[in-house]
Amino acid sequence: MDHLERIVKIANSLSFEEIPYNVIDATKKDILDTLGCILAGVNAEGTNELLQIISDWGGKKESTILYHGIKVPAPYATLVNSTMAHARDFDDTLDQAALHAGVSIIPAALAAAERAGECDGKLFLKSVTLGLDFLCRLGKATKIGATEIGLVYTSTFAYFASALTAGLILKLNDEQLINAIGITMSQVAGTVQAVSDAALTKRIQPAFGAQAGVTAAILAKQGITGARNVFNGKFSFPKVYLNDHFDYDLLIDSYGENFESENLSFKPYPCCRFTHPAIDAALQLREETNMNPEDIVEISVDVTTQANVVCEPVERRKKPQVVVDAQFSIPYTVAVALVKGKVFVEDFTEAAIADHRILNIANKVTTRYDNSLAGRGISPAIVTIVTKDGNVHQRRVDHPLGSIENSMSIEEIVDKFKKCSKLTPNEIPERNIQEVINRLGELEKENNITEIINLFTLNKSNSLV
């Protein structure tokens, strides 16, 4: 039995009751966090343009674009919802592999559930849990860094894992599910160049994967076949895309028993996870020393080369030209932390990135590479600040806030969700937000999870389109 066949057989046969409670709780936490990220991204640059395109295309009214309440074909709804989820760079992270999971899996699951007509809470939770786990396993099994190979793994692995999730919700049999995942292999993509060029497609790449996964599940259910030997063939995914830097055993080790989704981290700051250790260190130094940013002479930040995407090109990291530059900048985010004492969504707008107070401090930041700090994954950071009085202040952070070792509590995730819900152009009623929180907490009791989707929808008179 090859790897994909084994994964599919276990995924289809596994019951909700066989998944440990703590794993289900982790999935619920991820769902709540991702839904909050979707609301935060409703008005982000690029999302309204995409929404207008999809609205113009129209089509079968089967799945909901959250907040707006527009119903479109399931793949289209997935595309927009996933883009909104990732637009603020506020979504979950598997720190060990530097990728996001919920941003593709949860929008795909929501759209597939509405297409199916009904999906109870147990099936939804099982499907999302296995999708998150599959995506994370792909990340951990890959033994070459994203910037070394040039692929954004959040996007690349989203194709396979979203197909699994959507296929489970649409109740594909084993053969159909193998085909669905094989179909996505004909579409797999995701490039680091979009990050380097600060392109808006950086926000959309995971959504392309999620959309493709839903489309593949629909195609497979209608009898379309795909490549079978996705992981074990002569021209398999690991061989063609990863130069065979892949741990095949790790992909299936204890599959269906241990769930990598438990290891997902959550973001307290809406920017690339590689900036978070430095932000934490800067915030700690600011609080401990009560330093005046105007007294800072120089700042150095030591990280591994895995973090080069938030260090280079130096000119754009110190003086962001567009918001995506700022989201991927250690100099900018450290400067925000030191000047304002916090880092949140309002710090990533066209107006915010032109703030001279921030840019003056960002210009004093020098990033340096020290590969003795750690291996692959989110790099630790050592922040050193020299002030006018000659004092040197230093802080090292190995595990940023939100990581498994330094986790955010469910109360902190709920607070983040509530703050994100207030970022929409027209606020969703507070009673709806609280009901979502309550019902997600007992999601396994829902007869049809699509009822929860309605709580995210504005009245038609308030819709933006």
C-alpha positions as a printed NumPy array, in Angstrom:
array([[  0.   ,   0.   ,   0.   ],
       [  1.54 ,   3.343,  -1.051],
       [  1.547,   6.47 ,   1.071],
       [ -1.465,   8.199,  -0.472],
       [ -3.603,   5.079,  -0.407],
       [ -2.806,   4.568,   3.259],
       [ -3.635,   8.179,   4.116],
       [ -6.955,   8.025,   2.267],
       [ -8.049,   4.697,   3.759],
       [ -7.347,   5.846,   7.303],
       [ -8.914,   9.28 ,   6.744],
       [-12.147,   7.832,   5.388],
       [-12.471,   5.131,   8.035],
       [-11.528,   7.236,  11.066],
       [-14.497,   8.225,  13.206],
       [-14.893,  11.492,  15.094],
       [-14.891,   9.586,  18.373],
       [-11.418,   8.212,  17.646],
       [ -9.902,  11.699,  17.615],
       [ -8.682,  12.754,  21.097],
       [-10.526,  15.591,  22.851],
       [ -7.416,  17.752,  23.079],
       [ -6.96 ,  17.506,  19.297],
       [-10.577,  18.531,  18.692],
       [-10.097,  21.462,  21.06 ],
       [ -7.033,  22.533,  19.062],
       [ -9.091,  22.361,  15.863],
       [-11.856,  24.491,  17.376],
       [ -9.256,  27.047,  18.423],
       [ -7.89 ,  27.148,  14.877],
       [-11.352,  27.558,  13.371],
       [-12.128,  30.502,  15.652],
       [ -8.76 ,  32.127,  14.93 ],
       [ -9.126,  31.686,  11.164],
       [-12.653,  33.096,  11.13 ],
       [-11.345,  36.128,  12.994],
       [ -8.6  ,  36.533,  10.39 ],
       [-11.242,  36.423,   7.647],
       [-13.122,  39.29 ,   9.274],
       [ -9.891,  41.258,   9.716],
       [ -9.175,  40.802,   6.01 ],
       [-12.575,  41.899,   4.696],
       [-11.323,  45.357,   3.746],
       [ -7.663,  44.55 ,   3.087],
       [ -6.094,  45.633,  -0.18 ],
       [ -6.874,  43.18 ,  -2.95 ],
       [ -9.868,  41.508,  -1.327],
       [-12.559,  43.892,  -2.569],
       [-11.088,  43.785,  -6.07 ],
       [-11.253,  39.989,  -5.997],
       [-14.764,  40.121,  -4.578],
       [-15.896,  42.338,  -7.447],
       [-14.453,  39.961, -10.033],
       [-16.152,  36.933,  -8.47 ],
       [-19.443,  38.836,  -8.134],
       [-19.279,  39.753, -11.826],
       [-18.666,  36.135, -12.768],
       [-21.704,  34.971, -10.804],
       [-22.746,  31.329, -11.112],
       [-24.567,  28.799,  -8.97 ],
       [-25.454,  30.235,  -5.57 ],
       [-24.204,  27.477,  -3.299],
       [-21.494,  28.75 ,  -0.929],
       [-21.192,  31.999,   1.019],
       [-18.536,  34.68 ,   0.844],
       [-18.365,  35.466,   4.551],
       [-19.434,  38.867,   5.847],
       [-20.769,  39.953,   2.443],
       [-23.377,  37.198,   2.262],
       [-22.917,  36.696,  -1.483],
       [-23.475,  33.123,  -2.649],
       [-21.325,  31.819,  -5.504],
       [-19.986,  28.445,  -6.683],
       [-18.048,  26.682,  -3.921],
       [-14.579,  27.119,  -5.504],
       [-15.157,  30.874,  -5.875],
       [-16.302,  31.265,  -2.266],
       [-13.212,  29.354,  -1.164],
       [-10.973,  31.68 ,  -3.176],
       [-12.334,  34.872,  -1.624],
       [-12.663,  33.583,   1.947],
       [ -9.147,  32.154,   1.917],
       [ -7.722,  35.382,   0.508],
       [ -9.416,  37.395,   3.25 ],
       [ -8.064,  34.962,   5.848],
       [ -4.472,  35.443,   4.697],
       [ -4.547,  39.116,   3.693],
       [ -3.46 ,  40.467,   7.09 ],
       [ -0.847,  37.732,   7.663],
       [ -2.528,  37.112,  11.009],
       [ -3.272,  33.389,  10.568],
       [ -1.879,  30.296,  12.313],
       [  1.645,  28.963,  11.759],
       [  3.418,  25.639,  12.048],
       [  6.63 ,  27.14 ,  13.359],
       [  8.679,  23.986,  12.689],
       [  7.974,  24.272,   8.962],
       [  7.14 ,  27.982,   8.643],
       [  3.753,  27.491,   6.998],
       [  0.084,  28.32 ,   7.551],
       [ -2.642,  25.661,   7.607],
       [ -6.075,  26.976,   8.567],
       [ -6.038,  29.694,   5.907],
       [ -6.726,  27.108,   3.185],
       [ -8.334,  24.203,   5.045],
       [-11.129,  26.064,   6.826],
       [-12.399,  28.113,   3.834],
       [-12.355,  24.911,   1.747],
       [-14.305,  23.068,   4.433],
       [-16.906,  25.827,   4.763],
       [-17.529,  26.001,   1.028],
       [-17.703,  22.222,   0.66 ],
       [-20.138,  21.989,   3.586],
       [-22.537,  24.435,   1.939],
       [-22.237,  22.676,  -1.406],
       [-23.045,  19.38 ,   0.315],
       [-26.249,  20.928,   1.65 ],
       [-25.636,  19.796,   5.18 ],
       [-22.642,  18.863,   7.279],
       [-22.864,  18.146,  10.977],
       [-20.309,  19.385,  13.46 ],
       [-18.615,  16.024,  13.909],
       [-17.943,  15.547,  10.19 ],
       [-16.76 ,  19.139,   9.874],
       [-14.368,  18.852,  12.821],
       [-13.006,  15.514,  11.618],
       [-12.447,  16.822,   8.081],
       [-10.752,  20.027,   9.215],
       [ -8.595,  18.152,  11.743],
       [ -7.356,  15.711,   9.114],
       [ -6.785,  18.488,   6.581],
       [ -4.726,  20.518,   9.044],
       [ -2.806,  17.408,  10.023],
       [ -2.075,  16.436,   6.393],
       [ -0.822,  19.908,   5.514],
       [  1.374,  20.049,   8.614],
       [  2.754,  16.557,   7.956],
       [  3.731,  17.607,   4.449],
       [  5.54 ,  20.567,   5.962],
       [  7.403,  18.541,   8.564],
       [  8.3  ,  15.802,   6.065],
       [  9.868,  18.365,   3.717],
       [ 13.563,  18.669,   4.491],
       [ 14.491,  21.753,   2.511],
       [ 13.675,  25.345,   3.451],
       [ 11.154,  27.353,   1.451],
       [ 13.66 ,  30.029,   0.5  ],
       [ 16.141,  27.352,  -0.624],
       [ 13.7  ,  25.767,  -3.073],
       [ 11.629,  28.894,  -3.857],
       [  8.217,  27.476,  -2.925],
       [  5.763,  28.957,  -0.441],
       [  4.75 ,  25.775,   1.365],
       [  1.568,  27.336,   2.722],
       [  0.363,  27.482,  -0.866],
       [  2.005,  24.371,  -2.279],
       [  0.684,  21.96 ,   0.352],
       [ -2.735,  23.635,   0.448],
       [ -3.648,  21.932,  -2.828],
       [ -3.362,  18.408,  -1.441],
       [ -4.726,  19.048,   2.04 ],
       [ -7.723,  21.109,   0.85 ],
       [ -8.667,  18.304,  -1.545],
       [ -8.605,  15.839,   1.342],
       [-10.759,  18.095,   3.529],
       [-13.311,  18.934,   0.844],
       [-13.403,  15.306,  -0.288],
       [-14.204,  14.064,   3.208],
       [-17.042,  16.568,   3.59 ],
       [-18.422,  15.685,   0.146],
       [-18.178,  11.999,   1.194],
       [-15.917,  10.782,  -1.58 ],
       [-15.011,   7.106,  -1.476],
       [-11.375,   5.998,  -1.311],
       [-10.888,   5.86 ,  -5.068],
       [-12.464,   9.287,  -5.586],
       [-10.406,  10.792,  -2.785],
       [ -7.164,   9.47 ,  -4.267],
       [ -8.177,  10.998,  -7.591],
       [ -9.033,  14.342,  -5.983],
       [ -5.582,  14.626,  -4.425],
       [ -4.027,  13.462,  -7.691],
       [ -5.943,  16.094,  -9.64 ],
       [ -4.442,  18.846,  -7.509],
       [ -0.945,  17.657,  -8.347],
       [ -1.587,  18.922, -11.874],
       [ -2.029,  22.437, -10.464],
       [  0.41 ,  22.753,  -7.555],
       [  2.178,  26.116,  -7.258],
       [  3.246,  28.856,  -4.858],
       [  6.328,  31.035,  -5.242],
       [  8.56 ,  32.946,  -2.842],
       [  9.08 ,  35.48 ,  -5.638],
       [  5.628,  36.913,  -4.902],
       [  6.889,  37.711,  -1.389],
       [ 10.177,  39.181,  -2.627],
       [  8.302,  41.381,  -5.091],
       [  5.688,  42.385,  -2.473],
       [  2.951,  41.272,  -4.861],
       [ -0.682,  41.077,  -3.792],
       [ -0.68 ,  37.498,  -5.072],
       [  1.266,  36.698,  -1.911],
       [ -2.125,  37.05 ,  -0.178],
       [ -3.935,  34.957,  -2.785],
       [ -1.528,  32.035,  -3.296],
       [ -2.922,  29.839,  -0.475],
       [ -6.428,  30.576,  -1.772],
       [ -5.462,  29.233,  -5.19 ],
       [ -4.563,  25.979,  -3.448],
       [ -7.773,  25.879,  -1.418],
       [ -9.883,  26.656,  -4.487],
       [ -8.106,  23.935,  -6.459],
       [ -8.716,  21.443,  -3.659],
       [-12.453,  22.06 ,  -3.662],
       [-12.561,  21.939,  -7.468],
       [-10.601,  18.675,  -7.467],
       [-13.015,  17.056,  -5.014],
       [-15.967,  18.053,  -7.204],
       [-14.236,  16.753, -10.332],
       [-13.3  ,  13.458,  -8.7  ],
       [-16.85 ,  12.882,  -7.492],
       [-17.978,  13.196, -11.114],
       [-15.454,  10.579, -12.258],
       [-12.453,  12.649, -13.34 ],
       [ -9.229,  10.829, -12.525],
       [ -5.892,  12.201, -11.393],
       [ -2.342,  10.958, -10.884],
       [ -2.287,   8.07 ,  -8.382],
       [  1.362,   7.926,  -7.429],
       [  1.517,  11.4  ,  -5.949],
       [  4.176,  10.479,  -3.385],
       [  5.667,   7.227,  -4.696],
       [  5.879,   7.573,  -8.476],
       [  8.884,   8.205, -10.686],
       [  7.615,  11.768, -11.214],
       [  6.087,  12.144,  -7.765],
       [  5.572,  15.435,  -5.989],
       [  8.619,  15.087,  -3.683],
       [ 10.919,  14.165,  -6.563],
       [  9.758,  16.86 ,  -8.99 ],
       [  9.075,  19.747,  -6.62 ],
       [ 11.372,  19.108,  -3.644],
       [ 14.366,  17.394,  -5.257],
       [ 13.46 ,  14.427,  -3.044],
       [ 14.291,  16.31 ,   0.162],
       [ 11.446,  14.462,   1.817],
       [ 10.987,  12.106,   4.773],
       [  8.455,   9.595,   3.442],
       [  8.132,   7.791,   6.774],
       [  7.369,  11.003,   8.656],
       [  4.439,  11.671,   6.328],
       [  2.595,   8.552,   7.484],
       [  4.145,   7.814,  10.88 ],
       [  1.298,   7.265,  13.391],
       [ -1.148,   8.739,  10.874],
       [ -4.637,   8.772,  12.379],
       [ -3.195,   8.432,  15.886],
       [ -1.03 ,  11.521,  16.346],
       [ -2.187,  14.846,  14.925],
       [  0.27 ,  17.545,  13.93 ],
       [ -2.483,  20.16 ,  14.047],
       [ -1.929,  20.233,  17.817],
       [  1.41 ,  21.905,  17.128],
       [  0.05 ,  24.951,  15.329],
       [  0.972,  28.353,  16.718],
       [ -1.205,  31.452,  16.707],
       [ -0.185,  34.984,  15.864],
       [ -0.457,  37.941,  18.232],
       [  0.869,  40.259,  15.492],
       [ -0.381,  40.57 ,  11.868],
       [  2.913,  40.083,  10.051],
       [  5.264,  37.33 ,   8.944],
       [  5.983,  34.864,  11.741],
       [  9.728,  35.309,  11.183],
       [  9.383,  38.852,  12.6  ],
       [  7.709,  37.721,  15.832],
       [ 10.741,  36.71 ,  17.933],
       [ 12.307,  40.112,  17.242],
       [  9.032,  41.901,  18.036],
       [  8.728,  40.039,  21.346],
       [ 12.314,  40.894,  22.232],
       [ 11.795,  44.575,  21.368],
       [  8.594,  44.777,  23.406],
       [ 10.289,  43.148,  26.396],
       [ 13.224,  45.554,  26.251],
       [ 10.879,  48.513,  25.91 ],
       [  8.94 ,  47.483,  28.999],
       [ 11.988,  46.587,  31.096],
       [ 14.07 ,  49.674,  30.333],
       [ 11.364,  52.271,  29.689],
       [ 13.685,  53.624,  26.992],
       [ 12.795,  56.632,  24.873],
       [ 12.965,  55.621,  21.176],
       [ 14.668,  58.951,  20.453],
       [ 17.595,  57.831,  22.633],
       [ 18.3  ,  54.778,  20.485],
       [ 21.576,  54.931,  18.558],
       [ 21.536,  51.555,  16.855],
       [ 19.7  ,  48.238,  16.846],
       [ 20.99 ,  44.892,  15.649],
       [ 18.866,  41.773,  15.163],
       [ 20.544,  38.387,  14.8  ],
       [ 18.572,  35.64 ,  13.032],
       [ 19.28 ,  32.62 ,  10.835],
       [ 19.327,  32.771,   7.043],
       [ 15.886,  31.116,   7.086],
       [ 14.609,  34.575,   8.043],
       [ 16.176,  36.3  ,   5.041],
       [ 12.742,  37.021,   3.587],
       [ 12.14 ,  39.569,   6.382],
       [ 15.649,  41.044,   6.111],
       [ 16.117,  41.563,   2.379],
       [ 16.1  ,  43.595,   0.245],
       [ 17.472,  45.879,   2.94 ],
       [ 16.197,  49.139,   1.437],
       [ 12.591,  47.949,   1.258],
       [ 12.717,  46.359,   4.688],
       [ 13.884,  49.615,   6.276],
       [ 11.551,  51.772,   4.21 ],
       [  8.564,  49.706,   3.028],
       [  7.101,  50.804,  -0.292],
       [  3.852,  48.868,   0.087],
       [  2.059,  47.12 ,   2.96 ],
       [  3.372,  43.657,   2.039],
       [  6.912,  45.034,   2.452],
       [  6.052,  46.083,   5.993],
       [  4.454,  42.733,   6.838],
       [  7.746,  41.102,   5.87 ],
       [ 10.166,  43.445,   7.607],
       [ 12.096,  43.014,  10.839],
       [ 13.289,  46.656,  10.808],
       [  9.77 ,  48.031,  10.39 ],
       [  8.012,  45.745,  12.898],
       [ 10.727,  46.164,  15.538],
       [ 10.457,  49.93 ,  15.103],
       [  6.681,  49.808,  15.551],
       [  7.093,  47.741,  18.727],
       [  9.633,  50.174,  20.193],
       [  7.736,  53.343,  19.293],
       [  4.158,  52.246,  20.011],
       [  4.507,  49.369,  22.466],
       [  2.227,  47.157,  20.392],
       [  1.848,  45.823,  16.854],
       [ -1.6  ,  45.443,  15.311],
       [ -3.553,  45.729,  12.076],
       [ -3.604,  49.536,  12.023],
       [  0.202,  49.511,  11.729],
       [ -0.016,  47.957,   8.263],
       [ -1.704,  50.551,   6.115],
       [ -0.367,  52.923,   3.455],
       [ -0.527,  55.789,   5.951],
       [  1.121,  53.834,   8.762],
       [  4.134,  52.73 ,   6.737],
       [  4.895,  56.376,   5.924],
       [  5.105,  57.394,   9.62 ],
       [  8.479,  59.135,  10.015],
       [  8.71 ,  58.24 ,  13.703],
       [  8.674,  54.556,  12.75 ],
       [ 10.899,  54.929,   9.698],
       [ 13.562,  56.807,  11.649],
       [ 13.883,  53.88 ,  14.072],
       [ 13.621,  51.273,  11.309],
       [ 16.595,  52.914,   9.592],
       [ 18.682,  52.191,  12.696],
       [ 18.006,  48.452,  12.524],
       [ 20.65 ,  46.132,  11.083],
       [ 19.841,  42.452,  10.569],
       [ 22.627,  39.879,  10.771],
       [ 22.717,  36.162,  10.008],
       [ 23.89 ,  33.696,  12.633],
       [ 23.149,  30.111,  11.676],
       [ 24.336,  28.855,  15.041],
       [ 21.002,  29.987,  16.47 ],
       [ 18.853,  27.163,  15.087],
       [ 18.002,  25.027,  12.091],
       [ 14.948,  25.015,   9.846],
       [ 11.778,  26.682,  11.069],
       [ 11.046,  30.018,  12.718],
       [ 14.39 ,  31.538,  13.628],
       [ 15.128,  32.736,  17.16 ],
       [ 16.109,  36.39 ,  17.391],
       [ 18.639,  38.314,  19.443],
       [ 17.854,  42.023,  19.623],
       [ 20.603,  44.355,  20.808],
       [ 19.928,  48.063,  21.382],
       [ 22.567,  50.709,  22.038],
       [ 21.336,  53.999,  23.554],
       [ 22.899,  57.478,  23.692],
       [ 24.103,  56.953,  27.263],
       [ 26.282,  54.083,  26.044],
       [ 24.175,  51.338,  27.598],
       [ 23.653,  48.11 ,  25.707],
       [ 20.365,  46.23 ,  26.131],
       [ 19.917,  42.723,  24.768],
       [ 17.169,  40.121,  24.684],
       [ 16.988,  36.704,  23.007],
       [ 13.664,  35.064,  22.135],
       [ 13.595,  31.443,  21.012],
       [  9.854,  30.797,  21.296],
       [  7.665,  33.752,  20.291],
       [  4.281,  34.389,  21.836],
       [  1.688,  32.044,  20.343],
       [  4.06 ,  29.098,  19.946],
       [  3.463,  25.742,  21.605],
       [  6.16 ,  26.571,  24.153],
       [  4.718,  30.057,  24.792],
       [  1.094,  29.554,  23.852],
       [ -1.826,  31.942,  23.594],
       [ -4.745,  30.852,  25.782],
       [ -8.25 ,  30.311,  24.437],
       [ -9.177,  33.568,  26.189],
       [ -6.487,  35.401,  24.204],
       [ -7.72 ,  33.814,  20.955],
       [-11.281,  34.894,  21.792],
       [-10.047,  38.431,  22.482],
       [ -8.191,  38.458,  19.149],
       [-11.338,  37.215,  17.401],
       [-13.432,  39.998,  18.932],
       [-10.883,  42.664,  17.962],
       [-10.779,  41.33 ,  14.397],
       [-14.579,  41.406,  14.187],
       [-14.486,  45.152,  14.776],
       [-12.276,  45.784,  11.747],
       [-15.02 ,  45.254,   9.171],
       [-16.506,  48.346,   7.451],
       [-19.831,  47.602,   9.124],
       [-19.546,  45.742,  12.403],
       [-21.301,  42.413,  12.727],
       [-23.66 ,  42.613,  15.74 ],
       [-21.925,  41.741,  19.004],
       [-24.616,  39.175,  19.804],
       [-23.738,  37.329,  16.592],
       [-20.045,  37.336,  17.467],
       [-20.739,  35.944,  20.931],
       [-23.05 ,  33.288,  19.53 ],
       [-20.341,  32.192,  17.084],
       [-17.882,  31.856,  19.968],
       [-20.359,  29.842,  22.016],
       [-21.413,  27.537,  19.199],
       [-17.877,  26.869,  18.009],
       [-17.08 ,  25.781,  21.532],
       [-19.614,  22.977,  21.153],
       [-19.353,  22.509,  17.409],
       [-19.69 ,  18.733,  17.585],
       [-23.319,  19.239,  18.707],
       [-24.29 ,  21.169,  15.543],
       [-26.637,  19.346,  13.179],
       [-25.634,  21.599,  10.298],
       [-22.64 ,  23.915,  10.601],
       [-23.899,  26.103,   7.754],
       [-26.215,  27.776,  10.283],
       [-23.132,  29.326,  11.883],
       [-22.116,  30.813,   8.534],
       [-25.269,  32.93 ,   8.536],
       [-24.087,  34.624,  11.723],
       [-21.194,  36.142,   9.742],
       [-23.405,  37.653,   7.082],
       [-24.525,  41.281,   6.923],
       [-28.107,  42.068,   6.076],
       [-28.426,  42.491,   2.319],
       [-28.977,  46.216,   2.728],
       [-25.569,  46.504,   4.42 ],
       [-23.631,  44.461,   1.89 ],
       [-20.707,  46.175,   0.167],
       [-21.564,  44.786,  -3.256]])
